[in-house]
Amino acid sequence: MTSAASAVEGIELPDGYTWKPMTADDLPVAQGVLDACEAAATGEPRPHQIDIGADARHPRVDLARDQLLIVGPQGDPAAFGWLFPFDSGNAICEPNVHPQHPGGLLEAPLLEALERRAASRARDAGATRARLTTWCEDCEDRRRDLLLARGCLKVRDTFLMRIRLSDEVIHNAMTALPAGVSARPLRPPDDIPALHAATEEAFAEHFNFEPTTLDDFALLVASEVEPERWLLAVDSGEVVGEVLAMCREHDIWIESVSVRKPWRGRGLALALLQRQFAALHAEGHDDVFLGVDAQNATGAVRLYERAGMHVWRRFGVFEKML
């Protein structure tokens, strides 16, 4: 029996609903479930911030086992759960039920299957103790109660922030770069090792930090990143900070903002972010989003507010030890 079958074995679904093994052909269908959930949650016809196709291409992800699809009585996609495992044995996941199907009946079995799969991945990684992390928007009472009932604990808050750019916003705010520091786009492949080392150092103390190998980092850059949208700060040839913007459908997300410790407190992150905003506005992108740990120790929320962003949505971060 495959690991995928093991994850769902004995987990009952409502009458008419069945588990469907995931294939590459199902990725657009799964993305449609995510996007429908996002549109229902926001009241806007918008895509989900997760690009499930990009996740599926990652060598650490086993499509047939780490992503779970439930179809309804008419064969239509009813629910989708994704799992992303880390080498440490930890994993992140999210259960999603299409708004046209009964979330109260499908979310619990989907979450149970994701937990089983995460535990299996942790054992395969040789972890004696591993953590599964998921999120719940503050307004999602049913999901919060389900997570708590399954032994998950709320450990953190995270914000999704947003800014609508305009000529006025861009022209009225442009912080000078610190003396000796310049900003330029990423130049792959030459910049990749230095940028990888800089981001690993800058994020090492962040909540739920998971180290990334140079090979995985290079794969991300090659497969998902537009180099002109990764803005680097350089001091005497050394990479000291960065801001990455990535396009998701018609949305632009700030995926990464970091400054190495010796260069913090000098306005560098704000200056980089403002320059990234200006470049995006010049391209015609005026609606920009960003996710941030609400308890970030480096004051990231205040930084983004100074840059003109505002808190758009609030989520609790829940963890379960496996």
SULUR-V576744 format. One record per residue. N is the residue number from 1. SS is DSSP state (@ for helix, = for strand, . for the rest). Layout:
N/SS
N/SS
This chain:
1/.
2/.
3/@
4/@
5/@
6/@
7/@
8/@
9/.
10/.
11/.
12/.
13/.
14/.
15/.
16/.
17/.
18/=
19/=
20/=
21/.
22/.
23/.
24/@
25/@
26/@
27/@
28/@
29/@
30/@
31/@
32/@
33/@
34/@
35/@
36/@
37/@
38/@
39/@
40/@
41/@
42/@
43/.
44/.
45/.
46/.
47/.
48/.
49/.
50/.
51/.
52/@
53/@
54/@
55/@
56/@
57/.
58/.
59/.
60/.
61/.
62/.
63/@
64/@
65/@
66/@
67/=
68/=
69/=
70/=
71/=
72/.
73/.
74/.
75/.
76/.
77/=
78/=
79/=
80/=
81/=
82/=
83/=
84/=
85/=
86/.
87/.
88/.
89/.
90/.
91/=
92/=
93/=
94/=
95/=
96/=
97/=
98/.
99/.
100/.
101/.
102/.
103/@
104/@
105/@
106/@
107/@
108/@
109/@
110/@
111/@
112/@
113/@
114/@
115/@
116/@
117/@
118/@
119/@
120/@
121/@
122/@
123/@
124/@
125/.
126/.
127/.
128/.
129/.
130/.
131/=
132/=
133/=
134/=
135/=
136/=
137/=
138/.
139/.
140/.
141/@
142/@
143/@
144/@
145/@
146/@
147/@
148/@
149/@
150/.
151/.
152/.
153/=
154/=
155/=
156/=
157/=
158/=
159/=
160/=
161/=
162/=
163/=
164/=
165/.
166/.
167/@
168/@
169/@
170/@
171/@
172/.
173/.
174/.
175/.
176/.
177/.
178/.
179/.
180/.
181/=
182/=
183/=
184/=
185/=
186/.
187/.
188/.
189/.
190/.
191/.
192/@
193/@
194/@
195/@
196/@
197/@
198/@
199/@
200/@
201/@
202/@
203/@
204/.
205/.
206/.
207/.
208/.
209/.
210/.
211/.
212/.
213/.
214/@
215/@
216/@
217/@
218/@
219/@
220/@
221/@
222/@
223/@
224/@
225/.
226/.
227/@
228/@
229/@
230/=
231/=
232/=
233/=
234/=
235/=
236/.
237/.
238/=
239/=
240/=
241/=
242/=
243/=
244/=
245/=
246/=
247/=
248/=
249/.
250/.
251/=
252/=
253/=
254/=
255/=
256/=
257/=
258/=
259/=
260/.
261/@
262/@
263/@
264/.
265/.
266/.
267/.
268/@
269/@
270/@
271/@
272/@
273/@
274/@
275/@
276/@
277/@
278/@
279/@
280/@
281/@
282/@
283/@
284/.
285/.
286/.
287/=
288/=
289/=
290/=
291/=
292/=
293/=
294/.
295/.
296/.
297/.
298/.
299/.
300/@
301/@
302/@
303/@
304/@
305/@
306/@
307/.
308/.
309/.
310/=
311/=
312/=
313/=
314/=
315/=
316/=
317/=
318/=
319/=
320/=
321/=
322/.
